[in-house]
Structure formats: structure tokens, C-alpha cells
Amino acid sequence: MAQPTFSTHVGMVDILPDEVGKWQKLERIIHEEAKRFNFEEVRTPIMEQTELIARGVGQLTDIVSKEMFAFERGDDQYVLRPECTAPVARSFVEHHLDQRGGTQNLYYIGPMFRAEKPQKGRQRQFHQFGAEVIGADDPAADVDIIAFMMAIYDRVGISNTTLKINSVGDPESRKAYTEALKDYFRPNLDEMSEISKRRFEKNPLRILDSKEEEDQPFIEDAPVITDFLTEETAAHYEKVKSLLDSLEISYEEDPHLVRGLDYYTRTAFELISPDLGAQDALGGGGRYDLLIEEIGGRHTPAVGFAAGMERLLIACEELDIQLQEEEMLDVYIVTLGEDAREWGVQHLPKLRNAGLSASMDYIGRSMKAQMKDADRENARHTIIVGSHELNEGKFTLRNMKESEEEAYPFEEILNKLTT
């Protein structure tokens, strides 16, 4: 009977040991920048109630209508989270984080899930990092969240980027703008893509997101939302631009930039890189003053961003940015014989307790094979232990990089390696 074979699900990939280093380095950068900007980490479950995502993201979005991994258990309906802003907002409401006082500056790192066609930089399980400032409606919060996002890319070394900004207005602005878009697109619908025809009925703003070639001439001349902003919303947008200028954060205004999720209001932004090809978005976000009230909380202004880690790593590859740090093992114990192997087992903890990384052979290979393994592990030093060394009470310490060696008692070796 043939043995069964198993593989990862379509659009989900293993991150193997040779790749993990650059992920860990990126995560360290995110954590360190978050500390500089005074953000606290929050970790939410990967599974959320379907209704939360539908309310938070929007019933008419592609995410809710066709990209969710949804399932039931009894009478309860759940999804694997397709994004993390709604879960963070749910956590804010559920745990009354507003009672901590002041704004809540929260960030996250983790896997998300969308059942879409896998392509470069877009898997069905993908990873995002992001941040939210909850409880502030001042334009300074919008700019600070943008500065935080940009600081991470600057720290990584990705400078070939463009920040695009727009305002998507408030409900009053969007209602007027939606009607204007319908009036504009309606006479041309027969010449537009099937996707845009469907979006026309459900959410005309999403037509502006279309990448279909036949839609572009109509999108190019479409009305712009900034002509429909209320006085208050227009003032907010002008202040955001003024603050970005004062911080010397360059940007381009994109009047057709809209966010694909329903909870966005006022500021919208996106960071793009030509190094990613057609799918050029690195990350983006905006203000979502309506979300927390929509999921059962009090009216609470908020602004945030989310960015794809796979997209960022692809940009690093294209720009030859080496996030992978050279991993080195401090000590590899080479043992010859059973007594030597027992000695190694007893002394490994002493090396590790002294703050050194240490390993040894467990399967009785030859000295040549063990030295080769130490080299593969990029070991700085080996300690060679055989019957002669055990009898003498001195063990050969070999510097693998300089090919120098000398015999010392173990305590002296420990002292040399830790000073």
C-alpha cells in the first residue's frame, strides 16, 4: 500500500529555516520602531465571528462576498480573519480599553487569510503588520501613523516608494460623491468591464480601484471626491497635508484613491513601490471613525495602516536588501566515543547557561563528519573531546575561522569564550 503524501494548501506556504531569519529580522525592526513611536502590541485570535468581519469590512466588499474562509460550529459562524483592524476594534470595545485613558496606540503582526487566487506577493495565508491610533480625531494622529509606517520601510532600506494620499470624506460627502459617480458612469456602463458593472450597483467607489484596461479612460475623467468634501472634512485634509509638509514627508495626491473597506472616512493613503510590478502596493490605510460604533462601541475616532510582509520581502529581494543576518553557533562539541558524548551532554548546559549557543553530535558520526557539520552550522569554535582529552582533563578549543587550536581545562575554555 502506497504511503500517503501531503502538501500545503493552495496559496499557503511553509517558511523554512533558511528563510526564517529574514522574517525574524523584519519582526524585530517592527517591534523596535513600535517602541520608538510608543505603540503597544496587541494579539487577537486568527478566528473571529463572521458578523464582526461583515460589519467591519463591509457586506459589499470582495473580501466578505467571496474571499473569506468561513465555517460553522453549532449555531456559531466564524471566519479566519482576512484583516486585523476589525479584530483590534473588537478587542478595544470588548475589553473597555478606552478606560485606560488617552488614545490607544496599538500594533500587531500576524497571519491573515483570504480565499483569492494566489499570485506573487499575495497568498491565501499571508502576513501583515499594522497599527491603530484609537481615540483621536486630530490630523496629527493621521500623520503620526503615516510616519510610523514610513519609518519601518526607511529602516529596512526601501526608499523607492511613493506615498499617495486622498480624502474619502464623511458620510455626507460620500453620499453626494456616490450619486455623482453614478451619474457619470451610467451612460458608459456598456463599454466597461463586468466587474465595474457589478460594482456600479453595489459600491460605485470601487470602480475607481479597477485595473481593467477598458475602464481606465472612464476612470481618468471621473469626478473627484475632493470636490464634494464638507467644509470640516476639507479642513481636516488640508491640515494632514500641511503636517506632512512640515515633516518633509513627500506625497502625491491621488483623487481616485479609495480604500476597499467600508469603514474608512476622511484620510486615505497608500504606499507603493515600482519594484513590485503591477501589484505595486506595499501597504496603506486611513481613518475609520465609524467602525467602532458599527461593532457596538461608542463613537470613537481612529486611524491606522496595514502592510503586507510578503510584499515587503519581495521588494527587498528586488532591491538586493539583505535582511537575513548571518547566524553563527558559538560552540560545537565534537565527541569521539561514548564517554566523550556523555561528557558533551553534561557540559552543553554549562555553555548555554553562560549565554553561549551550543550544540553537539547525537548520532556517533566520525570526527570528519562532525567537523563538517560544525562548519555547516557556522560554528565559531569547536571543543574536541576524546579519550585522550578526558584523561588529561584538557580539551581542544579550535577557532574555526582562524584554524587555530589549543588545549585548556573546561573552566578556562568557558572563561575564554565569555570574556
HELIX and SHEET records of a PDB file:
HELIX    1   1 PRO A   17  ARG A   36  1                                  20    
HELIX    2   2 THR A   50  VAL A   57  1                                   8    
HELIX    3   3 ASP A   62  LYS A   66  1                                   5    
HELIX    4   4 THR A   85  GLU A   94  1                                  10    
HELIX    5   5 LEU A   97  ARG A  100  5                                   4    
HELIX    6   6 PRO A  139  VAL A  156  1                                  18    
HELIX    7   7 PRO A  171  PHE A  185  1                                  15    
HELIX    8   8 ARG A  186  GLU A  191  5                                   6    
HELIX    9   9 GLU A  194  LYS A  202  1                                   9    
HELIX   10  10 PRO A  204  ASP A  209  5                                   6    
HELIX   11  11 GLU A  213  ASP A  215  5                                   3    
HELIX   12  12 GLN A  216  GLU A  220  1                                   5    
HELIX   13  13 ILE A  225  PHE A  228  5                                   4    
HELIX   14  14 GLU A  231  SER A  246  1                                  16    
HELIX   15  15 PRO A  274  LEU A  276  5                                   3    
HELIX   16  16 LEU A  291  GLU A  294  1                                   4    
HELIX   17  17 MET A  309  GLU A  318  1                                  10    
HELIX   18  18 GLU A  338  ASN A  353  1                                  16    
HELIX   19  19 MET A  367  ARG A  376  1                                  10    
HELIX   20  20 SER A  387  GLU A  392  1                                   6    
HELIX   21  21 PHE A  410  THR A  418  1                                   9    
SHEET    1   A 8 GLU A  40  GLU A  41  0                                        
SHEET    2   A 8 GLN A 104  PHE A 113  1                                        
SHEET    3   A 8 GLN A 125  ILE A 134 -1                                        
SHEET    4   A 8 ALA A 302  GLY A 308 -1                                        
SHEET    5   A 8 ALA A 281  ARG A 287 -1                                        
SHEET    6   A 8 THR A 265  ILE A 272 -1                                        
SHEET    7   A 8 THR A 162  SER A 167 -1                                        
SHEET    8   A 8 GLU A 252  GLU A 253  1                                        
SHEET    1   B 3 MET A  47  GLN A  49  0                                        
SHEET    2   B 3 ASP A  76  LEU A  80 -1                                        
SHEET    3   B 3 ALA A  70  ARG A  73 -1                                        
SHEET    1   C 5 ALA A 358  MET A 360  0                                        
SHEET    2   C 5 LEU A 329  THR A 335  1                                        
SHEET    3   C 5 ALA A 379  VAL A 385  1                                        
SHEET    4   C 5 PHE A 395  ASN A 399 -1                                        
SHEET    5   C 5 GLU A 404  TYR A 408 -1                                        
END                                                                             
